[in-house]
Amino acid sequence: MLTGILLGTLIGLVLALTGAGGGVLSIPLLVFGLHLSVQQAAPIGLLAVFAASLLGAVLGLRQGVVRYRAAALMGTMGMLVAPLGLLLAQRLPNRPLLVAFAMVLMYSAWRTLGHAARGADAKTAAPCLVNPHDQRLTWTRSCARALAGTGLISGLLSGLLGVGGGFVIIPALSRYTDLTLRSVQATSLAVMALVSLSGVSSAAWQGALSWDIALPFTAGAVVALLAGRQLANRLDPVRLSQVFAWFCVGVAALMLSRAVGLMPG
């Protein structure tokens, strides 16, 4: 139980500091720390991400930084396909899932480092721009299409790999909108809460959720998210994202090593 709480604490801190990455790191932590398979770890990671991201989204709503219409669109699309991803995950062997997860981590790191290098210049051609008069997103067909597609991808990965999808949502919002980083992170948490709720509900209904591990893990994540929000305000978000990206590269290498048999399973 103590190990589960400590591992959950790390997930909560990552969510607080980056607005994403909790689900991406929860699976490797559970696989290496508690020796679970990806199929066993995925629902547990989803539950922790759901609880922590829901709390973060509520706090963001109170501060007025969550774009709830964008979050509702992406979240709804993600909820539709998350059960499909979970169904696939329960039918695939562990080794291909390990490889797939490592590839997702590498992609996440590449997108994060690429966005940090481009900076704000890439926002000028974004399809979803904030109206300077009412400070709301100006909705166009291309804007709705981009956000809906993002929701579908995050939902499928959520069910398949037990991730909240923040590593997809944050780069997408940064690319397709001109929202501030704070608003992007808060909106991402709202989407993650909706998407992970669908996956958690499906896992619980199918009996694939180990509650004795999931509850301590989730409790650690929620408490750490609350504590980490105070620390996040004092640190450079760009630097945090870069550190997180390189950490993902290292974790991906470890998971590939296990998948090809260089590390004990």
Contacts in CASP RR format, 6 or more apart in sequence:
PFRMAT RR
TARGET T0000
AUTHOR 0000-0000-0000
METHOD contacts of the structure
MODEL  1
MLTGILLGTLIGLVLALTGAGGGVLSIPLLVFGLHLSVQQAAPIGLLAVF
AASLLGAVLGLRQGVVRYRAAALMGTMGMLVAPLGLLLAQRLPNRPLLVA
FAMVLMYSAWRTLGHAARGADAKTAAPCLVNPHDQRLTWTRSCARALAGT
GLISGLLSGLLGVGGGFVIIPALSRYTDLTLRSVQATSLAVMALVSLSGV
SSAAWQGALSWDIALPFTAGAVVALLAGRQLANRLDPVRLSQVFAWFCVG
VAALMLSRAVGLMPG
1 216 0 8 1.000
2 216 0 8 1.000
3 33 0 8 1.000
3 34 0 8 1.000
4 34 0 8 1.000
4 213 0 8 1.000
4 216 0 8 1.000
4 217 0 8 1.000
4 220 0 8 1.000
5 216 0 8 1.000
5 217 0 8 1.000
5 219 0 8 1.000
5 220 0 8 1.000
6 220 0 8 1.000
7 26 0 8 1.000
7 29 0 8 1.000
7 30 0 8 1.000
7 33 0 8 1.000
7 34 0 8 1.000
7 217 0 8 1.000
8 26 0 8 1.000
8 29 0 8 1.000
8 48 0 8 1.000
8 217 0 8 1.000
8 218 0 8 1.000
8 219 0 8 1.000
8 220 0 8 1.000
8 221 0 8 1.000
8 224 0 8 1.000
9 220 0 8 1.000
9 221 0 8 1.000
9 223 0 8 1.000
9 224 0 8 1.000
10 25 0 8 1.000
10 29 0 8 1.000
10 224 0 8 1.000
11 22 0 8 1.000
11 23 0 8 1.000
11 25 0 8 1.000
11 26 0 8 1.000
11 29 0 8 1.000
11 45 0 8 1.000
11 48 0 8 1.000
11 49 0 8 1.000
11 52 0 8 1.000
11 217 0 8 1.000
11 220 0 8 1.000
11 221 0 8 1.000
11 224 0 8 1.000
12 22 0 8 1.000
12 48 0 8 1.000
12 52 0 8 1.000
12 220 0 8 1.000
12 221 0 8 1.000
12 222 0 8 1.000
12 224 0 8 1.000
12 225 0 8 1.000
12 228 0 8 1.000
13 224 0 8 1.000
13 225 0 8 1.000
13 227 0 8 1.000
13 228 0 8 1.000
13 231 0 8 1.000
14 21 0 8 1.000
14 22 0 8 1.000
14 25 0 8 1.000
14 244 0 8 1.000
15 21 0 8 1.000
15 22 0 8 1.000
15 49 0 8 1.000
15 52 0 8 1.000
15 53 0 8 1.000
15 56 0 8 1.000
15 189 0 8 1.000
15 221 0 8 1.000
15 225 0 8 1.000
16 224 0 8 1.000
16 225 0 8 1.000
16 226 0 8 1.000
16 227 0 8 1.000
16 228 0 8 1.000
16 229 0 8 1.000
16 231 0 8 1.000
16 232 0 8 1.000
17 228 0 8 1.000
17 231 0 8 1.000
17 232 0 8 1.000
17 235 0 8 1.000
17 240 0 8 1.000
17 244 0 8 1.000
18 170 0 8 1.000
18 185 0 8 1.000
18 237 0 8 1.000
18 240 0 8 1.000
18 241 0 8 1.000
18 244 0 8 1.000
19 166 0 8 1.000
19 170 0 8 1.000
19 185 0 8 1.000
19 186 0 8 1.000
19 188 0 8 1.000
19 189 0 8 1.000
20 165 0 8 1.000
20 166 0 8 1.000
20 167 0 8 1.000
20 169 0 8 1.000
20 170 0 8 1.000
20 185 0 8 1.000
20 188 0 8 1.000
20 192 0 8 1.000
21 108 0 8 1.000
21 163 0 8 1.000
21 164 0 8 1.000
21 165 0 8 1.000
21 166 0 8 1.000
21 167 0 8 1.000
21 244 0 8 1.000
22 48 0 8 1.000
22 49 0 8 1.000
22 52 0 8 1.000
22 163 0 8 1.000
22 164 0 8 1.000
22 166 0 8 1.000
22 221 0 8 1.000
23 45 0 8 1.000
23 46 0 8 1.000
23 48 0 8 1.000
23 49 0 8 1.000
23 162 0 8 1.000
23 163 0 8 1.000
23 164 0 8 1.000
23 165 0 8 1.000
23 166 0 8 1.000
24 104 0 8 1.000
24 105 0 8 1.000
24 108 0 8 1.000
24 163 0 8 1.000
24 165 0 8 1.000
24 166 0 8 1.000
24 167 0 8 1.000
24 248 0 8 1.000
25 247 0 8 1.000
25 248 0 8 1.000
25 251 0 8 1.000
26 41 0 8 1.000
26 44 0 8 1.000
26 45 0 8 1.000
26 48 0 8 1.000
26 49 0 8 1.000
26 162 0 8 1.000
26 163 0 8 1.000
26 217 0 8 1.000
27 38 0 8 1.000
27 41 0 8 1.000
27 42 0 8 1.000
27 45 0 8 1.000
27 101 0 8 1.000
27 161 0 8 1.000
27 162 0 8 1.000
27 163 0 8 1.000
28 101 0 8 1.000
28 105 0 8 1.000
28 251 0 8 1.000
28 254 0 8 1.000
28 255 0 8 1.000
30 36 0 8 1.000
30 40 0 8 1.000
30 41 0 8 1.000
30 44 0 8 1.000
30 45 0 8 1.000
30 213 0 8 1.000
30 217 0 8 1.000
31 37 0 8 1.000
31 38 0 8 1.000
31 41 0 8 1.000
31 98 0 8 1.000
31 255 0 8 1.000
31 258 0 8 1.000
32 254 0 8 1.000
34 41 0 8 1.000
34 213 0 8 1.000
35 265 0 8 1.000
36 44 0 8 1.000
36 213 0 8 1.000
37 94 0 8 1.000
38 89 0 8 1.000
38 94 0 8 1.000
38 97 0 8 1.000
38 98 0 8 1.000
38 101 0 8 1.000
38 161 0 8 1.000
39 89 0 8 1.000
39 90 0 8 1.000
39 94 0 8 1.000
39 97 0 8 1.000
39 208 0 8 1.000
40 208 0 8 1.000
40 210 0 8 1.000
41 162 0 8 1.000
42 86 0 8 1.000
42 89 0 8 1.000
42 159 0 8 1.000
42 160 0 8 1.000
42 161 0 8 1.000
42 162 0 8 1.000
42 203 0 8 1.000
43 86 0 8 1.000
43 162 0 8 1.000
43 199 0 8 1.000
43 200 0 8 1.000
43 203 0 8 1.000
43 204 0 8 1.000
43 208 0 8 1.000
43 209 0 8 1.000
43 210 0 8 1.000
43 214 0 8 1.000
44 209 0 8 1.000
44 210 0 8 1.000
44 213 0 8 1.000
44 214 0 8 1.000
44 217 0 8 1.000
45 162 0 8 1.000
45 214 0 8 1.000
45 217 0 8 1.000
46 158 0 8 1.000
46 159 0 8 1.000
46 162 0 8 1.000
46 163 0 8 1.000
46 164 0 8 1.000
46 196 0 8 1.000
46 199 0 8 1.000
46 200 0 8 1.000
46 203 0 8 1.000
47 196 0 8 1.000
47 200 0 8 1.000
47 203 0 8 1.000
47 209 0 8 1.000
47 214 0 8 1.000
47 217 0 8 1.000
47 218 0 8 1.000
48 214 0 8 1.000
48 217 0 8 1.000
48 218 0 8 1.000
48 220 0 8 1.000
48 221 0 8 1.000
49 162 0 8 1.000
49 163 0 8 1.000
49 164 0 8 1.000
49 192 0 8 1.000
49 196 0 8 1.000
49 221 0 8 1.000
50 192 0 8 1.000
50 193 0 8 1.000
50 196 0 8 1.000
50 197 0 8 1.000
50 200 0 8 1.000
51 218 0 8 1.000
51 221 0 8 1.000
51 222 0 8 1.000
52 218 0 8 1.000
52 221 0 8 1.000
52 222 0 8 1.000
52 224 0 8 1.000
52 225 0 8 1.000
53 164 0 8 1.000
53 189 0 8 1.000
53 190 0 8 1.000
53 192 0 8 1.000
53 193 0 8 1.000
53 196 0 8 1.000
54 189 0 8 1.000
54 193 0 8 1.000
54 197 0 8 1.000
55 222 0 8 1.000
55 225 0 8 1.000
55 226 0 8 1.000
56 186 0 8 1.000
56 189 0 8 1.000
56 225 0 8 1.000
56 229 0 8 1.000
57 66 0 8 1.000
57 71 0 8 1.000
57 186 0 8 1.000
57 189 0 8 1.000
57 190 0 8 1.000
57 192 0 8 1.000
57 193 0 8 1.000
59 186 0 8 1.000
59 229 0 8 1.000
60 66 0 8 1.000
60 186 0 8 1.000
60 189 0 8 1.000
60 190 0 8 1.000
61 68 0 8 1.000
61 186 0 8 1.000
61 190 0 8 1.000
63 186 0 8 1.000
64 186 0 8 1.000
65 180 0 8 1.000
65 182 0 8 1.000
65 183 0 8 1.000
65 186 0 8 1.000
65 187 0 8 1.000
66 183 0 8 1.000
66 186 0 8 1.000
66 187 0 8 1.000
66 189 0 8 1.000
66 190 0 8 1.000
67 137 0 8 1.000
67 177 0 8 1.000
67 179 0 8 1.000
67 183 0 8 1.000
67 187 0 8 1.000
68 190 0 8 1.000
69 137 0 8 1.000
69 139 0 8 1.000
70 128 0 8 1.000
70 137 0 8 1.000
70 147 0 8 1.000
70 173 0 8 1.000
70 177 0 8 1.000
70 187 0 8 1.000
71 187 0 8 1.000
71 190 0 8 1.000
71 191 0 8 1.000
71 194 0 8 1.000
72 194 0 8 1.000
73 144 0 8 1.000
73 147 0 8 1.000
73 148 0 8 1.000
73 151 0 8 1.000
74 147 0 8 1.000
74 148 0 8 1.000
74 149 0 8 1.000
74 150 0 8 1.000
74 151 0 8 1.000
74 154 0 8 1.000
74 169 0 8 1.000
74 191 0 8 1.000
74 194 0 8 1.000
74 195 0 8 1.000
75 151 0 8 1.000
75 154 0 8 1.000
75 155 0 8 1.000
75 190 0 8 1.000
75 191 0 8 1.000
75 194 0 8 1.000
75 195 0 8 1.000
76 194 0 8 1.000
77 148 0 8 1.000
77 149 0 8 1.000
77 151 0 8 1.000
77 152 0 8 1.000
77 155 0 8 1.000
78 151 0 8 1.000
78 152 0 8 1.000
78 154 0 8 1.000
78 155 0 8 1.000
78 156 0 8 1.000
78 158 0 8 1.000
78 194 0 8 1.000
78 195 0 8 1.000
78 198 0 8 1.000
79 155 0 8 1.000
79 194 0 8 1.000
79 195 0 8 1.000
79 197 0 8 1.000
79 198 0 8 1.000
80 152 0 8 1.000
80 198 0 8 1.000
81 152 0 8 1.000
81 155 0 8 1.000
81 156 0 8 1.000
82 155 0 8 1.000
82 156 0 8 1.000
82 158 0 8 1.000
82 159 0 8 1.000
82 195 0 8 1.000
82 196 0 8 1.000
82 198 0 8 1.000
82 199 0 8 1.000
82 202 0 8 1.000
83 159 0 8 1.000
83 198 0 8 1.000
83 199 0 8 1.000
83 202 0 8 1.000
84 156 0 8 1.000
84 159 0 8 1.000
85 155 0 8 1.000
85 156 0 8 1.000
85 157 0 8 1.000
85 158 0 8 1.000
85 159 0 8 1.000
85 160 0 8 1.000
86 159 0 8 1.000
86 160 0 8 1.000
86 199 0 8 1.000
86 202 0 8 1.000
86 203 0 8 1.000
86 206 0 8 1.000
86 208 0 8 1.000
87 202 0 8 1.000
88 159 0 8 1.000
88 160 0 8 1.000
89 97 0 8 1.000
89 159 0 8 1.000
89 160 0 8 1.000
89 161 0 8 1.000
89 162 0 8 1.000
90 206 0 8 1.000
90 208 0 8 1.000
95 259 0 8 1.000
97 160 0 8 1.000
97 161 0 8 1.000
98 255 0 8 1.000
98 256 0 8 1.000
98 258 0 8 1.000
98 259 0 8 1.000
99 255 0 8 1.000
99 256 0 8 1.000
99 259 0 8 1.000
100 160 0 8 1.000
100 161 0 8 1.000
101 161 0 8 1.000
101 252 0 8 1.000
101 255 0 8 1.000
102 252 0 8 1.000
102 253 0 8 1.000
102 255 0 8 1.000
102 256 0 8 1.000
102 259 0 8 1.000
103 252 0 8 1.000
104 157 0 8 1.000
104 161 0 8 1.000
104 163 0 8 1.000
104 167 0 8 1.000
105 248 0 8 1.000
105 249 0 8 1.000
105 251 0 8 1.000
105 252 0 8 1.000
105 255 0 8 1.000
106 248 0 8 1.000
106 249 0 8 1.000
106 252 0 8 1.000
107 167 0 8 1.000
108 167 0 8 1.000
108 168 0 8 1.000
108 245 0 8 1.000
108 248 0 8 1.000
109 245 0 8 1.000
109 246 0 8 1.000
109 248 0 8 1.000
109 249 0 8 1.000
109 252 0 8 1.000
110 245 0 8 1.000
111 167 0 8 1.000
111 171 0 8 1.000
112 167 0 8 1.000
112 171 0 8 1.000
112 241 0 8 1.000
112 242 0 8 1.000
112 244 0 8 1.000
112 245 0 8 1.000
112 248 0 8 1.000
113 242 0 8 1.000
113 245 0 8 1.000
113 246 0 8 1.000
115 122 0 8 1.000
115 171 0 8 1.000
115 174 0 8 1.000
115 175 0 8 1.000
115 241 0 8 1.000
116 238 0 8 1.000
116 241 0 8 1.000
116 242 0 8 1.000
116 245 0 8 1.000
122 174 0 8 1.000
122 175 0 8 1.000
123 174 0 8 1.000
123 177 0 8 1.000
123 178 0 8 1.000
126 175 0 8 1.000
126 176 0 8 1.000
126 177 0 8 1.000
126 178 0 8 1.000
127 140 0 8 1.000
127 142 0 8 1.000
127 143 0 8 1.000
127 146 0 8 1.000
127 176 0 8 1.000
128 137 0 8 1.000
128 138 0 8 1.000
128 139 0 8 1.000
128 140 0 8 1.000
128 143 0 8 1.000
128 146 0 8 1.000
128 147 0 8 1.000
128 176 0 8 1.000
128 177 0 8 1.000
128 178 0 8 1.000
129 137 0 8 1.000
129 138 0 8 1.000
129 177 0 8 1.000
129 178 0 8 1.000
130 136 0 8 1.000
130 137 0 8 1.000
130 138 0 8 1.000
130 177 0 8 1.000
130 178 0 8 1.000
130 179 0 8 1.000
131 137 0 8 1.000
131 138 0 8 1.000
137 143 0 8 1.000
137 177 0 8 1.000
137 179 0 8 1.000
143 176 0 8 1.000
146 172 0 8 1.000
146 176 0 8 1.000
147 172 0 8 1.000
147 176 0 8 1.000
150 168 0 8 1.000
150 169 0 8 1.000
150 172 0 8 1.000
150 173 0 8 1.000
150 176 0 8 1.000
151 168 0 8 1.000
151 169 0 8 1.000
151 191 0 8 1.000
151 195 0 8 1.000
153 168 0 8 1.000
154 164 0 8 1.000
154 165 0 8 1.000
154 166 0 8 1.000
154 168 0 8 1.000
154 169 0 8 1.000
154 191 0 8 1.000
154 192 0 8 1.000
154 195 0 8 1.000
155 164 0 8 1.000
155 165 0 8 1.000
155 195 0 8 1.000
155 198 0 8 1.000
157 163 0 8 1.000
157 164 0 8 1.000
157 165 0 8 1.000
157 168 0 8 1.000
158 164 0 8 1.000
158 165 0 8 1.000
158 195 0 8 1.000
158 196 0 8 1.000
158 198 0 8 1.000
158 199 0 8 1.000
159 199 0 8 1.000
159 202 0 8 1.000
162 196 0 8 1.000
162 199 0 8 1.000
164 192 0 8 1.000
164 195 0 8 1.000
164 196 0 8 1.000
165 191 0 8 1.000
165 192 0 8 1.000
165 195 0 8 1.000
166 188 0 8 1.000
166 191 0 8 1.000
166 192 0 8 1.000
169 187 0 8 1.000
169 188 0 8 1.000
169 191 0 8 1.000
169 192 0 8 1.000
170 184 0 8 1.000
170 185 0 8 1.000
170 188 0 8 1.000
173 179 0 8 1.000
173 184 0 8 1.000
173 187 0 8 1.000
173 188 0 8 1.000
174 181 0 8 1.000
174 184 0 8 1.000
177 184 0 8 1.000
179 187 0 8 1.000
181 237 0 8 1.000
185 237 0 8 1.000
200 209 0 8 1.000
203 209 0 8 1.000
232 240 0 8 1.000
254 263 0 8 1.000
257 263 0 8 1.000
258 264 0 8 1.000
258 265 0 8 1.000
END
